[in-house]
Each structure stands twice: as structure tokens, then as C-alpha cells.
Amino acid sequence: MNDTIYTALDIANIVGAEWRKLVEPTTEIETLCYDSRKLTNHRHALFFALSGRRDAHQYLQEVYKAGVRNFVLKREGFKEELLADCNLIVVDDTLKALQELAAHHRRQFHYPVIAITGSNGKTIVKEWLYQLLSPDYNIVRSPKSFNSQLGVPLSLWQMNSQHNLAIIEAGISKEGEMATIQAMVKPNIGIFTNLGAAHDEGFSSPASKVSEKMSLFQEAEEVIYSLDYLDNDFTVPGNKHFSWSLKGGSGDLAIIESHKEGHLVILKAIYNKQELRLSIPFTDKASIENAVCCWAVMLALGYTTATIASRMPRLQRVGMRLELKKGINNCSIIDDSYSNDMSSLTIALDFLRQQKQHPFRTVILSDIAINEQDANKIYKQLAKLMEDKQIDRLLGVGSHLAEYAHLFQLDAQFFKSTEELIQSLGQLALQNSTILIKGARVFGFERISKVLALQTHETTLEINLNALEHNLNSYKNLLTKGAKLMVMVKAFSYGSGSFEIANLLQFNKVDYLTVAYADEGITLRNAGIELPIVVMSPGAETFDQMILHRLEPEIYSFSELRDFIKIARDKGEKKYPIHIKLDTGMHRLGFENEDQHELISVLEETETVIVKSVFSHLAASGDQKHDAFTKQQIDKFIEFTTTFQRGLGYDFIRHIANTSAIVRFPEAQLDMVRLGIGLYGIGSDTSNGLFLHPGAQLKTSITQIKHIKAGETIGYNRNGHLDGEGKIATVKIGYADGYNRRLGNGVGKMLINGQEVRTVGDICMDMCMLDITGVSAEEGDEVMVIGEHISVECIAKSIGTIPYEVLTGISQRVKRVYYYE
């Protein structure tokens, strides 16, 4: 939201509308929307119907019913009569129109704009600069990681006359993208963080990647960058340059030494031929690099060494993600307690609305850091936002929220301090609710999270919802036009969760979910999942409950079919959807080809059920050596379903393609595909342009460190040995957590502070030991068990199994944390 007033007519002129129908041309536009699921401020919202993975024109009626009356559309994408009372702005390209509007808006302000790009560290550097520069500037910055072709214009839209500095992130994934961002942002100052492997597939070479990213700064007054990532002959754009290096050398700021003192790192550097000393409150390599980048920026901006030295040690770790955790009293906790502003709050509220597992939505909110003259306006917007997002209860902390309590038309209570709220939690009856905890850093809301979160096993499986969303969309992009998408969430979503994953899939509008057993489906229904759910192993004893919860059975035998028809008929059901399974060569379950005549006969005799889909399982679609057999299965399936459809007399959905076949056998996509383990980033085939992101990280911590003398043994059965004297770390994960016993005695690998270590001795039930000889580690340090550098595939290969077993074997006692960055 901004204080520059644009009418619908103004925007039509700015974006060069090729056609317009303005019923109320003077309507003032305050909010830009692009997602039918994330609408707010409906009366003054402008909806851009973007065409990407999903065409937003399909959801115009949904947006209209929500109260939006201002639209930017493509000519062929809508029916004018359905939007008769709306302002309609028609353009060739709706995303380009949004970007043109953002570029125009940015040109209205003449204060400095800092743009940050690079492979990694953009968001951290942005947030740390915000912490460092806020005492001197009123800063507008990109919300969270809004740095894409869509995120940048939404970030620029926040600029208003109350600010005097903007910090904007810019990210790209392929060549040719930066020109559009540069035209919008037009930065005065550029920051290049580093160069890494992210999105390598979108560039012809590392040199082209650097050149593309640096093109953002072609009109900048000054560019701040690291020499460590550039070739000597690379020409940096911009009128002035400020360079830095972690490797000493010739940079304007050259780090010559770093060493750890407790929880601080002391940096020594040469700047202007003088030696400087600085302490930072972080010890990991990435944080040190990001901190040095911020140090260079402050020097380039003219800050004194004394000011920098006083502010840098107070940098606070940035938690740039929403974390979803299990809470006490049948609650779910969304922890976003590191900051509070209107942009990030809107994002958090949208995530809250995505959760359907509880009947109530509660927000615990702190005061928002704003100028006093803006307070009334901002808190009115906040109250309207709470109403638009259908929040049931507000618990406010701080004097400002209490002062404007009269604006909130919902169940609201206010507290002077975080301590007062914590002391009152026992009387607030927080139960059966999804609770968003959103507070400015100074309020210390992490203390509230600790009280409300369910205390469970310290070993944690972190599920990256951004990665799952990326993988889902990657597979969607491979689908033929009209093909539906069924996603497998059986076996606790391959160990990743139940309703937490199903909520994400429902939000992203997949067509079907599939579970193994009826109780899994019932759990999803009780958690608010409304999508069609197929049960693959129903069992006659569960048919009553399946019908009660509108679950759809897989039918693979005549006895099962007749049992279900009888129970459904007794309950008065008509045309209850069922899914017929064929055996085309897997030889596990399913009707055979010779059963077709009898199957049609049984189905023709009843109106109780209707065949919703017919499907089969491919036995080896991921293995090239069995491709001939896979094609034989596909041909057999198509032949059966063609004659079966003719005999049945009506259409049904056909599906045989699993995760591997979606990529390798596009001809098998037919009417629907079934996505399974690929959702979690396993099964990437880069030769087909499919670049998946790892969906989960398994972490634990060091319980104790011991010095071992030469010749001593370690663990059960005295199987563990070191090569001479050394050190071991005992960590909090064992075979009861799903860490397989076969990973003992040096087979398993983990990471501690970026260094690879191996198991030593047998894996115990609740713990195991690692050889950390020569490794810098302390008790309490984090240990990465599964992650980017220790993949599920590698672990599975090392013990002669498959990734499915590794994932589904992670125990329920391991704490699941779901995060959205």
C-alpha cells in the first residue's frame, strides 16, 4: 500500500491498455493482487490475471465473488458479460503491465534505491542492512524473498513518500530476465553478494551468469561487490566501485584474518591502508561473508568505523521463514516471530488461511514499527486486513495496538508486554486453533512460541514447503493440456506429514489425493481437506466409514466390488465414485483382461456406483532396461480402457503414469497422472529439464564429546574403533528414529559445521556416535543427517535400499517442522 493515488483510469493509461471499459474510472487503487486465494482490500484492489503455471483467468468468478471490481486482463481470457459492473483494463501481457506500473511508480520517488543480487545471501544482506541503517533512514524493503519477475514489482509498489531509502532484492533463474528488473528498479546503488551454483541450468556459463546479474547495475552510481567471484578481466558496471574480499588481496576492504572468540568472530581487514578490527555475532562461513558484504556497504555509504564497529556486533539472526509446528491443546503454531510489518504480515496471514486443520484462527501480534503520523491509517488497514483474512481472535501486545483497540471488530484482547501475555496464556483457552505468532524482534515473541509449541524429540525433520511447491509446479509444467494431477500422500506423505502436506496440495489446486488406508483419509477429512481422496487399500470393514467421510475406494476384485455395492446401496447411495484397478503386468492387485466382460455386467446391473477412473501400476517405468515392458503395459492399458469405455457406455478418467513415467513416457499421461516421491525432490532427471529441490532436511545435535585413547572401543559389541587417538561426538538420533542400523561403522555420513564426518560403532536405538577427530565442534552444535550435501538417494544407495524406505522410515517421534520462506 502506498500514499500515491492512482485511479483505474490512471493505471489504464500507464500500462497502455489496448482496450478498456471503466465503469468507475475514478476508483482509487491501493492494493495489487494476482492470486485468487490471497485477496484483500477488495474495494480498492486491482487484480492482475497472470498466465503462468495456472491461468488466473480461470478464477475470475472466484475473485469477483470476493468483491474485487478492478481487473487487468488479456482480451481472449474472459467474458465481458460476467464482469459487467467492473473496471476492465485489457492488455497483451498482464505481467508486463504489472511491471510497467511498478516502473512508473518507482519513478515517482527520488530517494536512493539499493538493489541486491547474487546467487545467495540476498535476503540476509537486505535484512541486515535494514537493521544497520534503520537508525538513520525510513526504509522500504522487499518483503521476505520477493525478488522475482513478480516479486520485484510488488516490492516497488510499497514505496511511498514517507520513505527515504529503498532496498530491493533481485533474483533471476535464466538469461534475459534481468533487463526487465533493471527497467523497473533503476538502482542508484548496486550490491553483488556472491556467485553460486543456484540456477546454473539457466545460463550457458558462469561468465554469462555474472554478466546477466551485473546488468542490473548498468545505470547505477556505485556498485559494491566481492572480488572473490569475478574474473580479473570482468568489467563491473556503474560509475563508482567498492570491492571487498575474504581472501585479502587488492579489494577496497580486504579481510586478512578471522578467528573465533566464544560466540563471536573477530575480523581484521585492511581499508585505506589501515588495519580495522570488527566483531560479528556469527561463526558460520555464510554469515561471515554476508556480514563483510554489509561492512563494505556501510563504508561505501560513508559511515565511520566507530559507528560500524558499534552496530555490527548487535546484528540479529534473521529467521526468514514461517515455521509450522504442532502446538499444545490440539493447536498448530505458525512461528514468524522475528519481524512485523504490513507486507510480511499479509504473507503470514495468507499462510494461516491455507491451514484447514483447526476450526479457529488466532493471531498473536505485536505493535508495528511505524511513524506516529501514519499510525491511525496503518492500524485501520490492519483491522481491515484481519477482517478480510477471516481471523477469529487477536491477542495484541504493545501500547499502540491497545490504543487502537476500538478498530478491531473481532474477539480481541490486548496486553502491555510479552511477559503479561505469557503469564495470561493459561487463562486464554487457546485450543483447536491455528495460531500465528507475529512480532517485531524487540518483543521477543520466540518465548511465546516455546510455551505454545509441543515439546517433542529434539531431532527434527524440516520440510521445505517452497521446495515442494516448486517440485509440484515443475511436474505440472510437463503435463499435456487437460491432464489432471493426482498426488500420493500415503504413508504419512512419505514420512513428511499428513494434513500439513495435503493443505499445501489443496491450496495449489491438485485434482485428487491418494492414501493407502481409510484412516489416513479420515484424518485428512477431519483436518478440513475437501479434495477427492482415493483409498488404495480400503477393506470391506472400512466401507461404512469411507462413505461417511466421502472417501473413494480403489476396487481391484469382484468380491470387493460386490461388498462395496451392497454397503453403499444399503446406505441409499447413488452413483458413488469408485476407481477400478487393472493388472497390466505388475501382478500385485487388479482385474485381469479376461475379467472385462463380467466387470461390465456387474456395473451395468447397479446405479449405486459409477466408475470415476480406471488405472494401473507401472512396474519399472524408471528403469531404462525395462522400457519395452513399460510400453507393453501402457499399450495393454489403453487397449483395455478403450474397449471397457465402449462397453460401459460412459467416460471415465484413465491414469497409469507415475512419477517416473510423467517424465519418461509423456504419451502415458492420458487423462491424469499420479505424482509420488518426485514431490519431495527425488527422481530429478535433468536431461529432461526437470530440476527438483530437496524437500526435507533431517537435523539433530551433539549431546556429548569424548576424547578416545588409541586402542579403545566405541559402542555396543565393541565394534567401533578410531585410527589412533581421537574424538567422538554422540548425537541424538538412532534406529528408533529411522536411522538404519546398516549406517553404522563408517557407512553413514553426517555434516557438522560444514565438515563431513562418519559414524563409528553400531547405531544405537536413540543415538549414534561420529568420528570428529580434527573437526571443529562443540556440544550442542547442529548436525545435518539428511540435506543438500547428504541426499536421501546417497543414503539409500549406501545401504542397498531405495529412497522410499529411507523417507518412510523416519519415526513419528521425530519432530516435524514445516517452513515457508
N, C-alpha and C positions, 0 to 999 in steps of 0.2 A: 504494500500500500504506500502511496506517496501523496505529497501535497500539491503536485502539479495537476491541474484539472484538464482532463481530456473528455470531450463528448464523443458520442458514437459517430457524429459527422466528422469531427477532427480525425479520428482514427481511420475512417474510410478514406479520407484524403491522404493521410500519412502513408498508408500501405498501398495506395494506388489501386483501389478497388476497381475491378473491371465491370462490376455491376453491383448495385446496392438497392435495398428497399429499407428506408429508415422511417419506421412508424413514429418513433420518438427520437428525433435526431439530437436533441439536447440532453439526453440521458447521460449522466456523468459516469465514467468508467473508473473504478477503483481497483478491481481485482482481475487478474488474468488467470483463467482456468483452462485446462487441457484434458482433464481426466474426469469422466462422469462419476467416479467414485470419490472424488476429492473436491467437492464443490463447497463454496462458502460465499457469504455476502451476495446472495443471488441477485438481488435487485440491481446491484452495481457491478456485476461480474460480466466479463466478456469471455465467451467460450471459443477457443480455437479448436476446430475439428481436425486434428492432425492425422495423417495417414502414414502409419509405420507398420509395426508388427500387427497392430489392430487398427482398423479404420474407425476413427471416432464418429464418423457419420452414422455408423450403425446404432449409436447410443443417443442420438439427438432427442428422441422422445423421452428418454430417461432424464436427460438434462432439462428438457422443457418442463417435465412434471415437477422437477425440483424447484422451479421458479425462475430459472435463467431465461432472459428475453433478449440477449445480445449475442450474436454469433458471427464468427468468421469462418466461411465455408468454401468448399470447392463446388463449382457450378453443377457438376453431374452427381453430387453426393447427397442431395436432399430433395424433398418435395415441398415446394413453397407453400402449398395449402395447409400443411401440417404446422407451419410456423407463421401463421397469418398475422399475429399480433406482435411480431418480433422485429428487432433491428437486424437486418441481414447484410453482411459485407462479404461479397464473393470475390475470391482471388484464384489465381492459378495454383499457388503453393501456399498452404496455410502456415507451415513452419517458417517459410521465408517471410511471410507477412509479420509473424511474431518477431522475428529477428529485425526486420526493418523498423517496427515500432520501438523495440528496445534501443536500436541505434539512434533513432530520433530522440528518445527520452534521455539517453546518455549525453547527447549534445547540448542539452539544456543546462548542464552544470559545468562549471569551470574550475572546480577544485581538483586536486590531483587524484588520479586513478592509478593504483598499483595493480599490475596483472602478474599472476604467478603461474608458471607452467613448469613441466618436467615430468619424469616418469613416476617419481614417488615423493612424498613429503609435502605436497602442495597444501593439503588441508591443515597439517600440523603447523607449517610455517605461517599460514594465514592466521590461524588461531593464536599462535604465539606472538605474532606481530600485533594482533589486536590487544593482547594483554600488555605488551610493551609500550604501545603507542597511545592507548586509551587515555592516560593522564593528560595528553596534550591535544587530542583530536576527538571529534564526534564521528565515529567510523561506521560506515555501512559496509557489510561484507557478505560474500556468498554464503547462503545457508548450508551447513554441513558440507557435502561434496558436490554441490550444484555447479558442475564445471563443463557440461556437455553442450551440444548444439541447442538443446532445450534448456538446460540449467543456467547457462550464461545469460540469456535474455530475461529469465525470471529473476536472476540476481540483480541485473541492472535496473529492473523495474522498481526495486526498493529504494533507489536513490531519491533523495529529496533535499530541499534547501536547508534543512536543519543539520545536514552532514557537512563536514569539510574535508573528508578523506574517504575514498572507496578502495577496498581490497577485493579483487575479483580473481577467482580461480579459473583456469582454462585447461581442459583436457581434450586430447584428440586420440583417435584409435587408428587412423589411416591417413594417407597422403591426400592433400587437397582440402582438408577440413578447417585448417587454421585461418584461411583467408576470410571466411565468414565471421569467425570470432573476432579477428582483428578489426574488421569493419565495424563491429558493434562496440568493442571495448575501447579502442583507440587509447591505449595506456600511455600515461606520462612516464611511468617508471616500470621497468620490467624486471622480474626475478626468475631466473632459471635454477631450479633446485638440483636436479641430477638427471642422469640417463640410466635407465634400467631395461629389463627385458620385457616389461609390460607392453602389450600390443605390437610386439615385433612383427607379427604376421601381417600387419597393415602397411609395412614400409619395405622398400626394396633393399635398404641397407641402414646401418646405424648412422651413417653420414646424412642420409636423406631424412631420417627421423629427427636429428638435431636441427637440420636446416628448416624443416617444417615447423617445429616447435618455436624456434627462434624468430620465425617470420612474424610472430605476434608482436614483436618489438620494433618493426621496421620504421615506425614513426616516433619511437619513444625518445624522451630526452636523456634517460640514463638507463643502463642495463647492468644488473648485478648478477654475477654468475660464478660458477666454480670452474677453475681451470682443469680440474681432475677429469672432466668428462669431454673435453674438447681437443681436437687435433690442433697442433700448433699453427696450421695454415688456415684454420677456420676464421672467417671474418664475422665478428659479432656485430649485429646491427645497433642502431642508436647513436646519439651524439656523444654521450659520455659513457665510460665503462668503469665498473668497480669489480675486481676479481678477488676470489678467495680460494684457498687450497688447504686441504687437510694434510698435504704431503710436503709442506714447506715450499721451497721454490720461490718463484717470482711474483706471486699474487700480491695484490694490494694488502690483503690480510692473509698472512701465511702462518699456519699452525706449525710450531716447531716441537711441541711436547704436550702430552696429555697423560695424566696419571690419576688414579682413583684414591680418594681420601674419604673413607666411610661411604656415605651415600651420595657424595659429590664427585664430580670430575673436575680437576683443575687443568685449565688450558693455558698454554703460553704461546704467544704469537708475536710476529713482527709486523708492525704497522707504522708507516712513515719513519722507518729506520729505528723505531723504538720498540722495546720489548714490553708487551702488555700481558697481564695475568687476569684470568676470569674464571669464576667457578659457576658450574651449572648443576642442577639437582637431578641429573640423569646419568646413567652409566652405559647404556646400550649404544651401539655404533650408530644406528639410525637417528636417535635423539641427539647425539653429539653433532652429527652432520647438520641436522635441521637447526640446532642452536647456533652453530657457526654461521650458517646462512643468515639467520636473524641478526647476529652480531654485525655481519658485513652490511646488512641493510641499514642498521642504525648508524653505523659510521658513515655510510654514503649519504644519509639524511642529515648529517651534521651533528649528531648527538655527541656529547663529551664522553670521554672514557669513564669518568666518575659516575655519570648518570647510568651508563650501560652496566657498569660493574655493580650498581645498587639494584637494578631491576632484573637482570638475568638470573640471579640465584633464586628469585621469587617466582620463576616460571612454574606453572602448574601443569601436570599431565593432562592431556586432552583426551577425554573419552568421546570419540566421535561416532558413537553408535548407540542405538536404542537396544537395551537388553531385555528380553522377555524371560522371566523366571517363574517357577512355581512359588506361590506365597502361602502363608498360613490361612486358616479358616476358609479353605477352598477358594482362594483368590489367585489371580495371576498378576505378577508385578512387571510393569514396564519401567525400567530404570533409565532415566535420561536426566540425571541429576547434576550434570556438570555446567549447564548454562541455561539461560532463559531469555528468549526474545521472541517476538511475534512470528518470525519466519520459521524458526526451528520448532516453536510450539505448534504451529499449524501442521508441520510434518509429523510431529509426535501424535497429535490428535487423530490424524488420518490413520496412523498405525494402530491407535487404540480402537478406532471404529472397525478396523479389519478383524479384530478379535471377536469371536461369537460364542466363546465357551462359557460365559457367565451372563446372567440377566442384567447386571448393573455395570455402569461405567463411572468410575470415580477419578477425579484429578486432584492431586496434591501439588499445589502451585505456590511459588514464591513471588514476591514483588518483581516487577520487570524494571530493569535499569533504563530509565528514560529521562528526558529533560522535563523539569517541572511544568513548563508551559504546554507540554504535549500530553500531560497525564490524563486529563479528562477525555480527550479524543481517543487515546490508546486504550484506556480501560473500557470505554464504550465499545470499541472494536473487539476487545477481549470478551466482553459479556455477550456480544452478538456471535462471536466465534463459538463460545460454549453452547449457545442455543443451536447454531447451525450443525454442530457436530453431535448433538443429542446427548450431552453429558448429564448424568443423573445427579451427581453430587460433586461439590467443590469444597476442598479444605485449603484455605488460603493462609499463607504465612507472610507477615510483614505489615508495616504501618500503612503503605499505600493501598493494598488490597482491602484492608479493613475500612479505610476512608471511603472507598468507592463500593462498599458492600451493597448499597441500595441498587446498583446497576444490574446485579445478578439475579435473574428470575429462575432460580433453581434451589435445591437444597444446598445451602452454603453455610459454612462455619469458618471463623477467622481466628487466627492465633498471632500473638505478638512475636513469637520466636519459634525456631525449630524445637528447642527444648520443651516449650509449652505444649506443642503438638505431640511430641513423643510421650510426654507424661500423660496425655489425654487419650492415647491410642486405645487403651483398654476399655474406655467408655464409649468409643465411637462406633462399635459394632460393625467393623469392616469385614464383611463376609460375602461369599458368592459374587465377587466383583472383580472386574479387571481394573487395576489401579495404575494410573500413570503418575510417576514421581518426576516432576519437572521443576528444577530450581536453579537459580543463579549460584555460582560457585561459593559465594560468601556465606550462603545459608547452610552449607554442609548437609545437603539432603541425603548424602550417601549413608548417613546414620539412620535415616528413616527406612531406607532400603534394607539395611541389615536387620532391623527389627521385624519388618514385614515379610522378608523372603524366608522361605522354608529352609532350615538349616539341614543340609544333606552332605553326602560324601564330598570331600574336598577335590577329588579328581573330577574333571569337568569335560564334557563333550560340548564344544561350541559349534553351533550350526549357523552358518552364514546365509541368511535369507536373501541377501543381494545375489550371492553366487547361485542359489537355487533358482531365483528369478531369471538370472542371466542364462542358465542352462536350459530352463524351460523355454525361454524365448528363442534360444539357438535351435532347439528342435522344432519349434513352431515354424521357424523360417524355412525349414526343409520340407514342410508338408505341401502336398499338392492342393490345389484350390478345392475347398469344400471338405477336406478330410478333417474329421473330428479327432479329439485328443482325449484318451483315457489315461489316467496316471495311477500307478500302483502305489498304494500306501499300506500294503500288508506288512506283517511282521514289524509293527511299530515304525512304519515308514523306513524300513531297512535300518532300524536302530536309531533313527533320527527324531522320532516323536510321533504323536498321534494328531490331535486337533491342531497343534501348532503348525504342522506342515499342511494339513487339509485346509486350514484357514487361508494360507498363502495361495493354494491352488484355487480355492473358491474365489478369492479376490481377483485372481488372474484369469478367471472365466474358462477353466478347462471344462470339458463336457461330461466326463464321468470320473468317479473314483472307484478303485477296486481294493477290496480287503480279502483276507483269506477266510476268516470266520465271522459268524454273525455278531459275536460280542464286540469285535473291532468296529463293525458298522454301527452298532447301537451306541458305543462310546462316542462316535462322531456325531450321530444324530443328537445325542444329549448335549453335545458341545456346540450345537447350532449350525451344523453343516447341512445344507439343503440340497446339495448336488445329488444327482442319481448315484447310488452306490451299489456296485455289484459284489456279491459274496461268492467266492470261488469254491469254497468247501462248506456248503450250507448245512447239510444234515437234516433229516426229517424232524428230529426233536427240536429244531430251532425255527421251523417254518412259521409257527404261531407268532413268535417274537419278530421275525423278519417282516411279516405282513403288518404287524402293529407299527413297526418303525419304517415302513415303506422301503425295505431293502429288496434288491432284485437278485434272485438266485441264478447261479450257473447250473444248468441242467445237463448231465452227462450220461444218464442211463434211463431206461424205461421205468424202473421201479421208483426212481427219484421223481420222474416226471409225473407218474400217476399219484404218488403220495402228495406232491405239491398241489396238483389239480384238486384232489379231494379236500385238502385242508382249506384251500382258497375258496372252493365252491361252498363249503360249509360256512364260511365267513361272508358269503354273499358277494364275493369279488367278481368283477367282470373285466376281462382284458388286462389282467395283471401282467406286467412285463417280466419276461424270462429271457435267459440267454443260453442258447444251445451250443454245446461244445462238441466239436468234431475231433476225431483222432485221424490225423493225416500222416502219421509216422512216428510220433513221439511215443506212442504205446504206453500211456500212463492212464489217462481218463478220456472219455469221449465216445460218441456214437461212431460206428463204422459206416462205410459207404453202403453196405448191404442193408443197413437199418433204415435207409431213407424212406422207403415205401411205407413201412409200419409207422415211422415217426410222423409222416404227413397224415396218415389215417387217424392217429391218436389226437393230433392237434385239430383236425377238421371236425372232430366229434364234440369239441368243447368251445364255449365262449368265455371260459373262466380265465384263460391265459392268452397272451399274444406274444409272439416271438419278436423281441426288441432287437436282438442281434444274434448272429451266428459267428463263431470264432474257432480258431485252432491255435495250437502252440508250435512254433518252430523249434526244432531240437538243437540246431547248431548254426544259427544264422551268423554268428560272429566268427566262425572258423572257415577260412577260405577253402580248406581241403574238402569241406562238406558242401560246397556251393551247389554242386549238381543235385544233391539230395534236397537241399533247401528249395531249389527251383521246382523240384518234383513235388514237394509239399505244397508250394504255392499254387502250382497248376492243378493239383488234386483238389485243393480247397476251392478254387474258382469254379472248377467243373461241378463239384458237389453243390455249391451255393446257387449256381445258375439254374440247375435243374430243380433244386429244392424250392427256390423262389417261385419258379413257374408252377410247381405242384401245389405250393401253399396258397398262391393267389394274391399275395401282397408283399410289399417291400420290407426289408429289414436292413440293419447295419451289418456290414461284413468287416471283420478285422482279424488279421493274422500277424501283422508286423510288430515285433517287439523292438526294444531299444536299438539293437544292432541292425535290424532289418530296416528301420527308418532311414538309416544312412546308406546301407549297402544294397538294399533291394527296394528302391523307390516305387517300382511297379507293384509292390505288395502293400502299399499304403491304403488302397481301396477306399472304404468309407470312413475308417477310423484306424488309429494306431494306438499301441499301448507303450507308454513310456515308464520305465522302471528305474534301474540303477543309474542310468545316464543323468537323471535329475540331480544326482549328488556329485556329478563331475567325474564319473568313472565310465570309461569307454570312449574317450575322445579319439577321434580319427582325423588328425589334422590334414591328411591328404584330401579329405572331402570338405575342407573349410570349416570344420567343427572344432571350435576352441572352447573347451569347457573349463569352468573354475572349480577348484576343490570346494566341496560343500561343507566340510566339517574339520575341526581340529580337536584332538584329544590331548588334554594337558593334565599334568599332575605337579607335584612339588617334592623337594628334598626334605625328608624327615630328619635324617642324621648323616653325618660324615664321619668315617672312621679311617684311621691310619692302619694299614695292614703290613705286618712284617713279612719278609721273604720266607716262603715255605708254609705260611698259614693258609688254611682253607676257609671257604666262604659258603654259607648256606646249607640247606638240607643235603644229606648224603655226602657232604664234604666234596661236592663236585666243582666248586668254584676255586680258581687259582689265578693269581697275578704273576706276571713275569718279573719276579723280584719284589722289592718293597714298593708300596704304592698307597692309593686312597680309593675308597669305595663310597658311593652315596646310596643310601636306602631311600627308595621313592614309593609313593602311596598308590601303587597300582599292582594288582596281581591277577591270578587266573579267575578269581571270583568276579573281577571287574570286566573280564573278557580279554585279558592279555594272555594269550595262549601259552601253555607251558613249553611248547616247542620253540618258543622265542628265547629260552634260557641259554646260558653257557655260550654267550657271544653271538648267537644268531640274531637277536633283536638289537635294534639301534634306536637311540633317542638323541635329542638335542638339548644341551644345556648352554645358555648364553651363546648360541650360535655354533657351538662346537659339538661334533658328533661323538657320542660315547656308546659303548656296547654293554650288554648285560653280562653279568658274571654270576655263576652259580645257577641253581634251579630257581624258577619262578615260584614264589610262594602264593598262598591264597589271597593275601591282601597287600602284598608288597613285593618288590624285587630289588636287586642290587645292580649298580652300574659301576664300571671301572672309570673313575675320573682322574686317574693319575696324570698329572701335568695339565689339568683343566682348572681354570679359574671358576670356582663355585663356592656357594655358601649355603648353609641350612636355610630352608625357606625359599630358595630360588625356584623359578618355574622350570618345568621340564616338558618339552614337546614330545609327545608319544606318536601322534599322527598329525601331519601338517604338510605344508608345501614341499619341504625337503625330505620328508619321510612319508611317502604316499601309501595309501591302502593297498594299491597294486603291488608295491615293493614288499610290503609286509606279507601279503598273501603268497607271493612267489617264494619268499624265503622259507616258508613252512609247507610249501606244496599244496596250497589250497586256493580258493577263489576269493575275490573281494567281498562277495555276498556274505561269506561266513565270517569274515573279519568284522564287517559292519554290524550284522545282526547279532553277533556275539557280545557286543558291548553291553554290559549289565545294566539293568534298570536302576540299580543303586548309584550308578554314575550320574552325577548332576548334569542335566541338560540346560544350556543357556542358548537362547535364540537371539541373534542380534541383526540389526538392520542399520547399515551405515548411511 
